[in-house]
Amino acid sequence: MFMAGEEEPDEQEVALGMDTHCLVTVDQGTAYGCVREAVLDGNVLRISLDPEALGSLRLDDGEIEAVIEAPAEDVARFREVLAQVLTYGRADALPTRLAV
């Protein structure tokens, strides 16, 4: 699950490093600012994660590929929202490559 705040981060979020996008895995592993690359090609999403976040995310592999099986208009909406989420917050935590 990809998440981001709806408003500018407050002082507490900044102090805790929670002033960027957040990724939560199926096992409830959580990391902030961990997406380094995100590419959505058609309906295939490829994500590269910061290796330092793998422990927090409870993952062994920092490369994720997912096929989104949804109508084209839903994939288009996902593309739009994912871009908003991954560009939220401080500049040093933004993905280095974002092609969604």
N, C-alpha and C positions, 0 to 999 in steps of 0.2 A: 504494500500500500504506500503510495506517495502522498505526502501531506505538506502543507505550508500554511502559514498564518494568513489571515485575511487583512490584517492591518500591519503597519510598520512594527518591527520588533520593539518591545519595551526594554528598559534597563536591565531587568531581571533576566529576560531571554538572552540579551547580549552577554551578560555576565556568565550565564550557564552554557554559552555556546549553542543555544537553541534558536539562533537568529538566522536560520537558513532552512532549506527544504529538509524533510525528514523521510526516512524510508523505514518501514516496519515489515518484517518478514512474517511468514506463516507461523513461525515458532515464537513470535513476539520479540524477536531481536530488533533493536532500534538503533539507528545512527543518524546523525545530523550532518548535512553537507557532504555526504559520502559518494554521490554519483559523480563520476569523472567524465563519462561520456554517455550520451543517450542518442540512439539513432532509430528512427521509426521509418522503415522502408516498406511501403505498402501496409501490410498488416503484421509485419514482423518487427518486434521491438528488441533491440540489442542494448544492453546496459553494461558499462564497465564501472566497477566500484573501487574506491580507495582501499588498497590492501590492508591498511591499518584498521579499517572498520569491520573486517570480516568476523573477528571475534565477537564484537558487539551485536552483529547481525546473525550470529550463529550459522555462518556459511563457510564452506571450504573453498569455494570458487568465486572469484570476483567478476566473472563473466556470466551474464544471464541473457538467455534468448527466450522470448515468449512469442507465440503466435496468438494474435488477438482474433478470435472467431466471433465477429460481430458484423452487423450491417455497415456498409461504407460510411453512412452518416454518423454512426456511433464512433467509428474509428477516427473520423475527422474531428469530432468533438473531443475525443480523448487526446488527440494530437494537440489541440488548442489548449486544453487544460493542463496537460503535462508540461508544456512549454512555460505556462504561467507558474506552475509549482516549482519547477527546477530553476527558475530565474528569480526566485524570492530570496531576499536577504542579502547578506554581506558578499561583496565581490570575490573574496578569496575562496569562497566555498561553491561558486558557480561551476557547472560542468565546463571543462575545457573544450568539449565538442558537443554541440547540441544541434541535431538535425532531425527535427520533428515537424 
